[in-house]
Every structure is written in structure tokens, then in C-alpha cells.
Amino acid sequence: MADIPIPDQKILARRPDIVAGLALLVRPDALIISEEERRAYETDGLTARRCAPLAVVLPSTTEEVSAVLRFCNEEGVKVVARGAGTSLSGGAIPQEDAIVVGLSKMNAVLSVNYANRTARVQSGITNLAISQAVGPEGFFYAPDPSSQLACSIGGNIAMNSGGAHCLKYGVTTNNLLGVTIVLVDGTVLEIGGEYLDANGYDLLGLICGSEGQLGVVTEATVRILRTAEAARPALLGFDSAEAAGAAVAAIISGGIIPVALEYMDRSAIEIAEGYAKAGYPLDVEAMLIVEVEGVVEEVDGTLDRIIEIASAHRPRSIRVSRSAAESAAIWKGRKAAFGATGRISDYICMDGVIPTGQLPFVLRRTSEIVASHGLRVANVFHAGDGNLHPLILFDINKPGEMEKAERAGEELLKLCIEVGGCLTGEHGVGIEKRDLMPFQFNRADLDQQMRARAAFDPQWLLNPAKVFPLDGRATSVVVSNHAAR
């Protein structure tokens, strides 16, 4: 896993002046400068790496964000935007010479247009809060990461997050219509809006998934959807990971698109059941959670067809939810899997994507790779679209175990690329996968991506040292070429 770069000593020496300048732009309670308070922002969901920032600013408006970015750009100070700090790839980990712009105070629903099925929100609002705001009118916001109770919509946009229901409804980019974004020089842009497609370049598509390197998103217009009349999950237990993986491939190739199709192996089942008491089968090696929705008749018919297809792969157990309480328990177990794992072990949560037809092979190799490092793995992921989330378990108190887990994770990500997949589905590259980028992209690919980034931020001040490998030429060549033009 990549390290945090050495800080710029000139910037550190100017810290008192930089803090004094920031104090003129925001209220006193919106500026965090003490060492103890800054420690709260030193890491995110990737706790293996941490670094306290130079200072933390907590703006309340787009205008304040603009003023802070303009000041930092003029002073040559790096800026890391932070939502809820749930990134699992180190996307919100700062550097010692960087300012953190925390957006947690910008958490309001600004407007809802039910006729157009859109909502305009500030980027610090939690993912789940959007659905809660529109739920009384029979609507919801579709992307639903496991961390949706805590993660912010701004972070979702940065990483193009998905969730269990992305198989049917897509990830963030499929549900994002517009943003208010502040560029590095303080310029405020409105991109997209309450309509499906904007004229000109697809800047919205460029921004979504850019990991905070092109600007700071302060507001977003998102698509809201009508809640289905009925929805029902089913549990399918199998005697092997290969059988479960083959059933996934058969369901998808059969032309059926469930609203969700999740996979859990024996370790993940036991861990989640111990916490959630969801009634998961404990005598199987792998389990699928399949959910369908629509009118009642459609739900029943689709579930019957899915069970018919899966039966060819000899499931040991089949259970269809018969009540809202049972459905809630099933999803509580799945959503709590990561947190429940954290109760019993340290772990690294990986994130890669593979073709669904490769699931049986990759699941077998995953177990072999992790076991070769003397560790255990719990697999829980979005099987329908091939987005893997193996949890590599280790003991931080045993010297060398974290490094073993990191090496196993690198091998798993390389495996994803080898079978025709990619490095990330929804967690982003961040620090975690930065040095693996050359395994997926050649030098020409990386240079072109970096030119696009430098067009927005010539000095590379926004969320630096993320995504692109620091190989001695990455930023310097692109920045110098851009400046020469």
C-alpha cells in the first residue's frame, strides 16, 4: 500500500500565516487548529494510514468554500475535501501540509421537485437522509452503500459509489443530474440540473468518480424514484462457492435483472448472523440474497423463475421472505457485515470488479491467495455486477500481519485485472490502489488522465498524492506541460 508523501517544509513553516488567513474567511468555530482536534481528521475508513492536516475548515456555504479555495490556491496550499470520512481507499486522508475542507455542516435538503423526480441537496448530507426526506411522499434515492447511514452524497460523487441495489438502478453517476462545484481558484460552476442530459462535454461524467481532484462539490441534484409496490428478498444457500457463483452467472445470463443480488461466504454468514440474528443458514458454504420488486404478481413470478434457474446448481436451502420484518432482518445482516466483522477482527476491505462469468474461478483463487499468506477471508459483495469486496482478516497486534494482508489484497486486485476486470467498482483508487494503476493502464493512458486533471488544477493542490502513482514524473511532467501551454 502506498505511503503518504513527505510534506513541503516551506508550507509547514508558514502555518501561522496560513491559519491567520483562514481565520479571516470563516467563523472561529469553523476553524480547527489544535493538534488534539486535528487528530480527528487524520484518517478515514482506511485506518492503516493516518496523518494530521495543517488545519481543518468547516464551511457552511458554497461562498465560504469558494473563499477558502481561492486563498489556498493563491498561497499554494493543498486542499483535501472530506465528507463523512468513510472512504475505504484512503481518499480523504490528508497530508501534513494540507488543509481539510470538511463539508459535514452543509447537510440540508435544499428543494425537492416530485413532478420532475429530483432533489437538490448539499453535499454533506448523508446518503440515507435523502431517502428519509422524500420517503413520506413515496420516493427514495436508489444508490445504497453499506455505509449509507454515515457516508455523504459528496463522498458518493467523489467515488461513484453504488450499493446493493445498483444492479437494477445503477451507481451514483446513473442517479446524478447536476452539481455545484467550486474549482481550485474559487470559481463556482453549475453543471447539469433538473434534466436528463446537458449540452456539450460530459463534465458531470468526468466529475463523478474523480475523487475530489477536479473541484469541491457543494451541492448536487439527484434523481429520486417511486418506491415499488412490493419488494421481497430470498436466501439461497449452496454447498460451494463455485456453485453459488455459477448460479449468479446463470441468473444474469437468463435475462433477469433483480434489484439486488448479493453474495456471502460461510465466514461472512457466520459473522453477520452472530450480530444481526437474521436467520441465515449456517450449514452452507455460500449464500445469495436475491431481491426483486414490482407489483405483487411480478415479484412472485420473478422469484419463481430465479429459484428455478438456481435449482440447477443444487442449492442446499431456499427461503423466501414472507414479511416486512423478515426482509428487514435479511438486509440488516448484509448491511452490517462489515461492521460485524470489525467486532471480531481487524480487516482490509478490498474492492475490485470482474466479469460475472469469472466468479467461480475468482472465488476459488481468492481463497487460495489469502490462505497462502496464512490469513482468512470473508467474502461479501455485489455479485450481480461482479463488484467484489473480500474482507481480509488479520491481527494488527501480530507483527507483519497487516503487511501480509496488504500483499494478499494487491494479488487479488491484480487477479481482477487479469480476468478482464478493473481495480475498483465503488471505493475509488485513493492511496490504497495508487501504485497498482500501471497494472490496468499504460503510460499513455495515465498521461492522458493526468492532463485532464491538470486542466482543472494546474498546481495539483486538490487531494494530491491520490489515484496516480508517484513515480518521479507523474505530476511534474504533466504540470510543466500544462503550464507551458
C-alpha positions as a Python dict, from the first residue, in 0.01 Angstrom:
ca = {
    (1, 'M'): (0, 0, 0),
    (2, 'A'): (129, 345, -92),
    (3, 'D'): (266, 579, 172),
    (4, 'I'): (183, 943, 244),
    (5, 'P'): (433, 1181, 76),
    (6, 'I'): (687, 1389, 265),
    (7, 'P'): (535, 1733, 340),
    (8, 'D'): (653, 2064, 196),
    (9, 'Q'): (862, 2219, 475),
    (10, 'K'): (812, 2570, 336),
    (11, 'I'): (436, 2535, 378),
    (12, 'L'): (476, 2398, 729),
    (13, 'A'): (694, 2695, 822),
    (14, 'R'): (420, 2930, 704),
    (15, 'R'): (148, 2758, 908),
    (16, 'P'): (81, 3056, 1142),
    (17, 'D'): (24, 3290, 847),
    (18, 'I'): (-194, 3035, 665),
    (19, 'V'): (-408, 2979, 974),
    (20, 'A'): (-440, 3356, 1024),
    (21, 'G'): (-556, 3393, 663),
    (22, 'L'): (-816, 3120, 701),
    (23, 'A'): (-942, 3283, 1022),
    (24, 'L'): (-1046, 3586, 817),
    (25, 'L'): (-1267, 3371, 593),
    (26, 'V'): (-1476, 3162, 832),
    (27, 'R'): (-1625, 3188, 1179),
    (28, 'P'): (-1399, 3097, 1473),
    (29, 'D'): (-1592, 2775, 1543),
    (30, 'A'): (-1540, 2665, 1182),
    (31, 'L'): (-1160, 2659, 1204),
    (32, 'I'): (-985, 2370, 1381),
    (33, 'I'): (-617, 2424, 1457),
    (34, 'S'): (-530, 2246, 1782),
    (35, 'E'): (-330, 1925, 1749),
    (36, 'E'): (-580, 1725, 1951),
    (37, 'E'): (-880, 1829, 1740),
    (38, 'R'): (-694, 1788, 1411),
    (39, 'R'): (-629, 1424, 1502),
    (40, 'A'): (-997, 1352, 1441),
    (41, 'Y'): (-931, 1418, 1069),
    (42, 'E'): (-604, 1226, 1031),
    (43, 'T'): (-756, 918, 870),
    (44, 'D'): (-1073, 778, 716),
    (45, 'G'): (-1209, 424, 674),
    (46, 'L'): (-859, 309, 569),
    (47, 'T'): (-719, 336, 921),
    (48, 'A'): (-387, 174, 832),
    (49, 'R'): (-265, 517, 715),
    (50, 'R'): (-302, 843, 907),
    (51, 'C'): (-164, 1196, 902),
    (52, 'A'): (-294, 1506, 1084),
    (53, 'P'): (-361, 1801, 849),
    (54, 'L'): (-225, 2154, 876),
    (55, 'A'): (-572, 2280, 972),
    (56, 'V'): (-938, 2194, 923),
    (57, 'V'): (-1205, 2429, 789),
    (58, 'L'): (-1577, 2354, 829),
    (59, 'P'): (-1762, 2586, 588),
    (60, 'S'): (-2140, 2629, 590),
    (61, 'T'): (-2193, 2774, 242),
    (62, 'T'): (-2064, 2746, -112),
    (63, 'E'): (-1937, 3104, -79),
    (64, 'E'): (-1717, 3006, 215),
    (65, 'V'): (-1580, 2706, 25),
    (66, 'S'): (-1502, 2938, -267),
    (67, 'A'): (-1318, 3185, -42),
    (68, 'V'): (-1111, 2910, 121),
    (69, 'L'): (-1013, 2752, -212),
    (70, 'R'): (-923, 3090, -362),
    (71, 'F'): (-699, 3165, -63),
    (72, 'C'): (-531, 2822, -69),
    (73, 'N'): (-473, 2844, -444),
    (74, 'E'): (-306, 3184, -408),
    (75, 'E'): (-91, 3056, -121),
    (76, 'G'): (-5, 2724, -287),
    (77, 'V'): (-165, 2521, -7),
    (78, 'K'): (-304, 2173, -72),
    (79, 'V'): (-672, 2102, -2),
    (80, 'V'): (-843, 1772, 81),
    (81, 'A'): (-1224, 1774, 71),
    (82, 'R'): (-1386, 1547, 330),
    (83, 'G'): (-1741, 1432, 374),
    (84, 'A'): (-1803, 1174, 644),
    (85, 'G'): (-1458, 1013, 628),
    (86, 'T'): (-1593, 667, 537),
    (87, 'S'): (-1360, 616, 238),
    (88, 'L'): (-1210, 267, 240),
    (89, 'S'): (-932, 354, -6),
    (90, 'G'): (-778, 643, 186),
    (91, 'G'): (-944, 901, -36),
    (92, 'A'): (-991, 1153, 247),
    (93, 'I'): (-660, 1100, 427),
    (94, 'P'): (-479, 1438, 433),
    (95, 'Q'): (-114, 1533, 421),
    (96, 'E'): (70, 1726, 690),
    (97, 'D'): (93, 2032, 463),
    (98, 'A'): (-273, 2024, 353),
    (99, 'I'): (-595, 2188, 465),
    (100, 'V'): (-901, 1968, 516),
    (101, 'V'): (-1227, 2124, 398),
    (102, 'G'): (-1492, 1931, 589),
    (103, 'L'): (-1842, 1955, 444),
    (104, 'S'): (-2036, 1796, 728),
    (105, 'K'): (-2216, 2121, 817),
    (106, 'M'): (-2354, 2150, 463),
    (107, 'N'): (-2620, 1883, 510),
    (108, 'A'): (-2953, 2033, 406),
    (109, 'V'): (-3216, 1927, 154),
    (110, 'L'): (-3250, 2248, -48),
    (111, 'S'): (-3550, 2158, -262),
    (112, 'V'): (-3750, 1863, -392),
    (113, 'N'): (-3936, 1852, -721),
    (114, 'Y'): (-4163, 1549, -709),
    (115, 'A'): (-4309, 1620, -1053),
    (116, 'N'): (-3962, 1605, -1209),
    (117, 'R'): (-3847, 1342, -957),
    (118, 'T'): (-3540, 1535, -847),
    (119, 'A'): (-3393, 1660, -520),
    (120, 'R'): (-3130, 1930, -471),
    (121, 'V'): (-2915, 1874, -164),
    (122, 'Q'): (-2596, 1998, -5),
    (123, 'S'): (-2306, 1760, -43),
    (124, 'G'): (-2260, 1694, 329),
    (125, 'I'): (-2598, 1525, 367),
    (126, 'T'): (-2588, 1153, 433),
    (127, 'N'): (-2692, 917, 159),
    (128, 'L'): (-2974, 768, 367),
    (129, 'A'): (-3107, 1109, 473),
    (130, 'I'): (-3212, 1180, 113),
    (131, 'S'): (-3440, 875, 111),
    (132, 'Q'): (-3570, 964, 455),
    (133, 'A'): (-3657, 1315, 337),
    (134, 'V'): (-3858, 1201, 34),
    (135, 'G'): (-3986, 872, 177),
    (136, 'P'): (-4315, 1013, 316),
    (137, 'E'): (-4415, 1103, -40),
    (138, 'G'): (-4340, 754, -169),
    (139, 'F'): (-3995, 820, -318),
    (140, 'F'): (-3638, 709, -247),
    (141, 'Y'): (-3279, 769, -360),
    (142, 'A'): (-3153, 447, -519),
    (143, 'P'): (-2775, 415, -450),
    (144, 'D'): (-2736, 248, -112),
    (145, 'P'): (-2378, 178, 1),
    (146, 'S'): (-2346, -26, 320),
    (147, 'S'): (-2225, 292, 489),
    (148, 'Q'): (-2529, 491, 372),
    (149, 'L'): (-2623, 574, 730),
    (150, 'A'): (-2299, 775, 759),
    (151, 'C'): (-2150, 841, 415),
    (152, 'S'): (-2221, 1174, 246),
    (153, 'I'): (-2350, 1238, -104),
    (154, 'G'): (-2035, 1439, -179),
    (155, 'G'): (-1821, 1135, -99),
    (156, 'N'): (-2055, 919, -308),
    (157, 'I'): (-1998, 1153, -603),
    (158, 'A'): (-1621, 1152, -548),
    (159, 'M'): (-1602, 772, -557),
    (160, 'N'): (-1906, 697, -778),
    (161, 'S'): (-2047, 477, -502),
    (162, 'G'): (-2301, 204, -564),
    (163, 'G'): (-2456, -33, -314),
    (164, 'A'): (-2662, -349, -302),
    (165, 'H'): (-2936, -216, -531),
    (166, 'C'): (-2704, -83, -801),
    (167, 'L'): (-2767, -390, -1016),
    (168, 'K'): (-3105, -250, -1120),
    (169, 'Y'): (-3074, 122, -1051),
    (170, 'G'): (-2709, 190, -1126),
    (171, 'V'): (-2443, 367, -924),
    (172, 'T'): (-2412, 735, -835),
    (173, 'T'): (-2335, 851, -1189),
    (174, 'N'): (-2664, 699, -1310),
    (175, 'N'): (-2859, 895, -1048),
    (176, 'L'): (-2674, 1227, -1056),
    (177, 'L'): (-2820, 1510, -1267),
    (178, 'G'): (-2621, 1816, -1165),
    (179, 'V'): (-2366, 1963, -924),
    (180, 'T'): (-2246, 2293, -789),
    (181, 'I'): (-1869, 2264, -787),
    (182, 'V'): (-1601, 2504, -665),
    (183, 'L'): (-1282, 2496, -870),
    (184, 'V'): (-937, 2534, -719),
    (185, 'D'): (-927, 2909, -789),
    (186, 'G'): (-1262, 2966, -617),
    (187, 'T'): (-1472, 2976, -934),
    (188, 'V'): (-1822, 2836, -876),
    (189, 'L'): (-1973, 2633, -1161),
    (190, 'E'): (-2323, 2494, -1210),
    (191, 'I'): (-2309, 2177, -1418),
    (192, 'G'): (-2623, 1991, -1526),
    (193, 'G'): (-2953, 2039, -1345),
    (194, 'E'): (-3310, 1910, -1340),
    (195, 'Y'): (-3293, 1746, -1680),
    (196, 'L'): (-3154, 1423, -1820),
    (197, 'D'): (-2871, 1537, -2049),
    (198, 'A'): (-2675, 1861, -2073),
    (199, 'N'): (-2531, 2009, -2392),
    (200, 'G'): (-2160, 1995, -2468),
    (201, 'Y'): (-1893, 1788, -2299),
    (202, 'D'): (-1998, 1537, -2034),
    (203, 'L'): (-1835, 1727, -1749),
    (204, 'L'): (-2072, 1569, -1499),
    (205, 'G'): (-1946, 1226, -1601),
    (206, 'L'): (-1589, 1348, -1560),
    (207, 'I'): (-1653, 1490, -1212),
    (208, 'C'): (-1839, 1187, -1077),
    (209, 'G'): (-1569, 945, -969),
    (210, 'S'): (-1284, 1200, -988),
    (211, 'E'): (-1207, 1159, -616),
    (212, 'G'): (-1205, 1529, -531),
    (213, 'Q'): (-922, 1615, -770),
    (214, 'L'): (-1114, 1848, -1002),
    (215, 'G'): (-1302, 2063, -752),
    (216, 'V'): (-1511, 2056, -436),
    (217, 'V'): (-1877, 1964, -488),
    (218, 'T'): (-2101, 2164, -254),
    (219, 'E'): (-2448, 2085, -393),
    (220, 'A'): (-2599, 1807, -602),
    (221, 'T'): (-2918, 1748, -795),
    (222, 'V'): (-3008, 1380, -778),
    (223, 'R'): (-3275, 1158, -927),
    (224, 'I'): (-3541, 1024, -689),
    (225, 'L'): (-3760, 728, -777),
    (226, 'R'): (-4102, 599, -686),
    (227, 'T'): (-4094, 326, -423),
    (228, 'A'): (-4206, -6, -569),
    (229, 'E'): (-4541, -153, -470),
    (230, 'A'): (-4377, -469, -339),
    (231, 'A'): (-4024, -599, -279),
    (232, 'R'): (-3912, -934, -142),
    (233, 'P'): (-3573, -1095, -84),
    (234, 'A'): (-3490, -1464, -87),
    (235, 'L'): (-3195, -1657, 58),
    (236, 'L'): (-3031, -1931, -146),
    (237, 'G'): (-2767, -2145, 28),
    (238, 'F'): (-2510, -2355, -160),
    (239, 'D'): (-2254, -2624, -73),
    (240, 'S'): (-1972, -2445, -254),
    (241, 'A'): (-1860, -2100, -363),
    (242, 'E'): (-1836, -2227, -719),
    (243, 'A'): (-2200, -2337, -721),
    (244, 'A'): (-2316, -2000, -588),
    (245, 'G'): (-2102, -1816, -842),
    (246, 'A'): (-2236, -2031, -1124),
    (247, 'A'): (-2591, -1959, -1009),
    (248, 'V'): (-2522, -1584, -1026),
    (249, 'A'): (-2392, -1615, -1381),
    (250, 'A'): (-2694, -1825, -1480),
    (251, 'I'): (-2944, -1578, -1334),
    (252, 'I'): (-2788, -1283, -1515),
    (253, 'S'): (-2742, -1470, -1843),
    (254, 'G'): (-3107, -1576, -1816),
    (255, 'G'): (-3206, -1215, -1877),
    (256, 'I'): (-3329, -1148, -1524),
    (257, 'I'): (-3215, -830, -1350),
    (258, 'P'): (-3305, -849, -981),
    (259, 'V'): (-3300, -528, -783),
    (260, 'A'): (-3015, -684, -581),
    (261, 'L'): (-2803, -998, -599),
    (262, 'E'): (-2560, -1027, -308),
    (263, 'Y'): (-2307, -1296, -219),
    (264, 'M'): (-2182, -1405, 125),
    (265, 'D'): (-1949, -1696, 203),
    (266, 'R'): (-1953, -1912, 517),
    (267, 'S'): (-1728, -1678, 715),
    (268, 'A'): (-1935, -1372, 628),
    (269, 'I'): (-2261, -1559, 701),
    (270, 'E'): (-2145, -1667, 1047),
    (271, 'I'): (-2013, -1321, 1134),
    (272, 'A'): (-2327, -1139, 1018),
    (273, 'E'): (-2565, -1391, 1176),
    (274, 'G'): (-2384, -1364, 1508),
    (275, 'Y'): (-2459, -993, 1509),
    (276, 'A'): (-2791, -948, 1328),
    (277, 'K'): (-2971, -1277, 1404),
    (278, 'A'): (-3120, -1261, 1055),
    (279, 'G'): (-3193, -1632, 1026),
    (280, 'Y'): (-2912, -1701, 780),
    (281, 'P'): (-2840, -2070, 707),
    (282, 'L'): (-2525, -2181, 893),
    (283, 'D'): (-2480, -2517, 718),
    (284, 'V'): (-2382, -2377, 376),
    (285, 'E'): (-2055, -2262, 220),
    (286, 'A'): (-2208, -1969, 32),
    (287, 'M'): (-2533, -1777, 21),
    (288, 'L'): (-2706, -1546, -223),
    (289, 'I'): (-2950, -1273, -125),
    (290, 'V'): (-3176, -1210, -424),
    (291, 'E'): (-3432, -932, -411),
    (292, 'V'): (-3694, -848, -672),
    (293, 'E'): (-3955, -575, -675),
    (294, 'G'): (-4257, -453, -868),
    (295, 'V'): (-4625, -534, -838),
    (296, 'V'): (-4703, -837, -622),
    (297, 'E'): (-4766, -1071, -916),
    (298, 'E'): (-4441, -968, -1084),
    (299, 'V'): (-4243, -1026, -765),
    (300, 'D'): (-4383, -1376, -720),
    (301, 'G'): (-4326, -1473, -1083),
    (302, 'T'): (-3970, -1342, -1097),
    (303, 'L'): (-3871, -1513, -773),
    (304, 'D'): (-4013, -1842, -902),
    (305, 'R'): (-3805, -1808, -1218),
    (306, 'I'): (-3488, -1725, -1023),
    (307, 'I'): (-3536, -2025, -795),
    (308, 'E'): (-3592, -2246, -1100),
    (309, 'I'): (-3262, -2128, -1256),
    (310, 'A'): (-3070, -2160, -930),
    (311, 'S'): (-3205, -2510, -869),
    (312, 'A'): (-2985, -2639, -1150),
    (313, 'H'): (-2691, -2566, -919),
    (314, 'R'): (-2837, -2767, -631),
    (315, 'P'): (-2893, -2515, -353),
    (316, 'R'): (-2895, -2672, -7),
    (317, 'S'): (-3154, -2426, 122),
    (318, 'I'): (-3409, -2185, -23),
    (319, 'R'): (-3602, -1935, 187),
    (320, 'V'): (-3828, -1657, 60),
    (321, 'S'): (-3913, -1371, 295),
    (322, 'R'): (-4278, -1368, 399),
    (323, 'S'): (-4295, -1045, 597),
    (324, 'A'): (-4157, -694, 613),
    (325, 'A'): (-3982, -778, 941),
    (326, 'E'): (-3811, -1079, 787),
    (327, 'S'): (-3700, -874, 485),
    (328, 'A'): (-3559, -605, 715),
    (329, 'A'): (-3366, -867, 912),
    (330, 'I'): (-3218, -1016, 594),
    (331, 'W'): (-3089, -678, 485),
    (332, 'K'): (-2975, -584, 835),
    (333, 'G'): (-2740, -882, 827),
    (334, 'R'): (-2598, -789, 488),
    (335, 'K'): (-2564, -419, 564),
    (336, 'A'): (-2400, -491, 899),
    (337, 'A'): (-2148, -742, 761),
    (338, 'F'): (-1853, -501, 753),
    (339, 'G'): (-1921, -361, 1099),
    (340, 'A'): (-1986, -707, 1242),
    (341, 'T'): (-1654, -826, 1104),
    (342, 'G'): (-1481, -534, 1274),
    (343, 'R'): (-1615, -659, 1608),
    (344, 'I'): (-1414, -981, 1584),
    (345, 'S'): (-1108, -897, 1374),
    (346, 'D'): (-903, -632, 1203),
    (347, 'Y'): (-959, -644, 828),
    (348, 'I'): (-888, -479, 496),
    (349, 'C'): (-1190, -446, 267),
    (350, 'M'): (-1088, -482, -97),
    (351, 'D'): (-1286, -356, -396),
    (352, 'G'): (-1243, -492, -746),
    (353, 'V'): (-1465, -579, -1042),
    (354, 'I'): (-1470, -889, -1259),
    (355, 'P'): (-1689, -1030, -1539),
    (356, 'T'): (-1967, -1229, -1369),
    (357, 'G'): (-1873, -1536, -1572),
    (358, 'Q'): (-1539, -1542, -1388),
    (359, 'L'): (-1696, -1558, -1040),
    (360, 'P'): (-1641, -1930, -973),
    (361, 'F'): (-1274, -1914, -1073),
    (362, 'V'): (-1201, -1588, -890),
    (363, 'L'): (-1371, -1703, -569),
    (364, 'R'): (-1158, -2017, -564),
    (365, 'R'): (-839, -1820, -633),
    (366, 'T'): (-933, -1564, -366),
    (367, 'S'): (-937, -1833, -100),
    (368, 'E'): (-609, -1977, -227),
    (369, 'I'): (-431, -1641, -238),
    (370, 'V'): (-537, -1533, 110),
    (371, 'A'): (-458, -1875, 258),
    (372, 'S'): (-110, -1863, 103),
    (373, 'H'): (-39, -1566, 328),
    (374, 'G'): (-161, -1751, 635),
    (375, 'L'): (-476, -1540, 667),
    (376, 'R'): (-854, -1581, 643),
    (377, 'V'): (-1104, -1411, 415),
    (378, 'A'): (-1474, -1333, 441),
    (379, 'N'): (-1642, -1263, 108),
    (380, 'V'): (-1945, -1035, 90),
    (381, 'F'): (-2014, -842, -228),
    (382, 'H'): (-2245, -729, -509),
    (383, 'A'): (-2242, -1047, -713),
    (384, 'G'): (-2483, -930, -981),
    (385, 'D'): (-2241, -679, -1130),
    (386, 'G'): (-1919, -856, -1030),
    (387, 'N'): (-1815, -599, -769),
    (388, 'L'): (-1607, -798, -518),
    (389, 'H'): (-1549, -698, -155),
    (390, 'P'): (-1331, -965, 6),
    (391, 'L'): (-1253, -884, 371),
    (392, 'I'): (-900, -999, 450),
    (393, 'L'): (-884, -1071, 823),
    (394, 'F'): (-568, -1014, 1027),
    (395, 'D'): (-446, -924, 1375),
    (396, 'I'): (-291, -578, 1394),
    (397, 'N'): (-115, -682, 1716),
    (398, 'K'): (83, -954, 1539),
    (399, 'P'): (393, -807, 1370),
    (400, 'G'): (383, -841, 993),
    (401, 'E'): (18, -949, 962),
    (402, 'M'): (-107, -617, 825),
    (403, 'E'): (167, -625, 561),
    (404, 'K'): (61, -980, 469),
    (405, 'A'): (-297, -862, 431),
    (406, 'E'): (-187, -575, 207),
    (407, 'R'): (18, -809, -14),
    (408, 'A'): (-275, -1050, -41),
    (409, 'G'): (-501, -758, -135),
    (410, 'E'): (-264, -649, -411),
    (411, 'E'): (-264, -1002, -554),
    (412, 'L'): (-643, -1009, -552),
    (413, 'L'): (-667, -678, -738),
    (414, 'K'): (-415, -796, -995),
    (415, 'L'): (-626, -1110, -1037),
    (416, 'C'): (-930, -893, -1111),
    (417, 'I'): (-737, -718, -1389),
    (418, 'E'): (-603, -1047, -1528),
    (419, 'V'): (-954, -1190, -1578),
    (420, 'G'): (-1076, -878, -1759),
    (421, 'G'): (-1197, -664, -1469),
    (422, 'C'): (-1067, -348, -1307),
    (423, 'L'): (-918, -208, -986),
    (424, 'T'): (-1228, -54, -832),
    (425, 'G'): (-1603, -64, -851),
    (426, 'E'): (-1711, 193, -594),
    (427, 'H'): (-1441, 255, -333),
    (428, 'G'): (-1212, 453, -561),
    (429, 'V'): (-835, 436, -601),
    (430, 'G'): (-725, 680, -331),
    (431, 'I'): (-398, 585, -164),
    (432, 'E'): (-475, 214, -143),
    (433, 'K'): (-457, 133, -516),
    (434, 'R'): (-249, 425, -639),
    (435, 'D'): (60, 220, -718),
    (436, 'L'): (-145, -52, -890),
    (437, 'M'): (-274, 184, -1159),
    (438, 'P'): (4, 85, -1406),
    (439, 'F'): (-125, -273, -1396),
    (440, 'Q'): (-452, -157, -1551),
    (441, 'F'): (-339, 146, -1756),
    (442, 'N'): (-35, 200, -1976),
    (443, 'R'): (176, 516, -1968),
    (444, 'A'): (-22, 686, -2247),
    (445, 'D'): (-349, 618, -2061),
    (446, 'L'): (-215, 759, -1736),
    (447, 'D'): (-64, 1065, -1901),
    (448, 'Q'): (-394, 1149, -2068),
    (449, 'Q'): (-584, 1112, -1741),
    (450, 'M'): (-332, 1336, -1566),
    (451, 'R'): (-360, 1602, -1838),
    (452, 'A'): (-735, 1614, -1778),
    (453, 'R'): (-674, 1650, -1405),
    (454, 'A'): (-415, 1926, -1457),
    (455, 'A'): (-656, 2120, -1678),
    (456, 'F'): (-872, 2175, -1368),
    (457, 'D'): (-591, 2207, -1114),
    (458, 'P'): (-256, 2306, -1271),
    (459, 'Q'): (-68, 2308, -939),
    (460, 'W'): (-215, 1973, -827),
    (461, 'L'): (-337, 2119, -498),
    (462, 'L'): (-669, 1930, -476),
    (463, 'N'): (-647, 1594, -299),
    (464, 'P'): (-286, 1541, -405),
    (465, 'A'): (-98, 1210, -391),
    (466, 'K'): (-412, 1011, -469),
    (467, 'V'): (-504, 794, -769),
    (468, 'F'): (-189, 847, -979),
    (469, 'P'): (139, 672, -890),
    (470, 'L'): (415, 900, -763),
    (471, 'D'): (688, 767, -989),
    (472, 'G'): (903, 1078, -1011),
    (473, 'R'): (734, 1214, -1321),
    (474, 'A'): (361, 1177, -1265),
    (475, 'T'): (270, 1528, -1156),
    (476, 'S'): (581, 1720, -1258),
    (477, 'V'): (572, 1636, -1629),
    (478, 'V'): (201, 1697, -1670),
    (479, 'V'): (204, 2018, -1469),
    (480, 'S'): (503, 2158, -1656),
    (481, 'N'): (349, 2067, -1992),
    (482, 'H'): (21, 2233, -1895),
    (483, 'A'): (199, 2545, -1770),
    (484, 'A'): (396, 2572, -2094),
    (485, 'R'): (72, 2591, -2292),
}
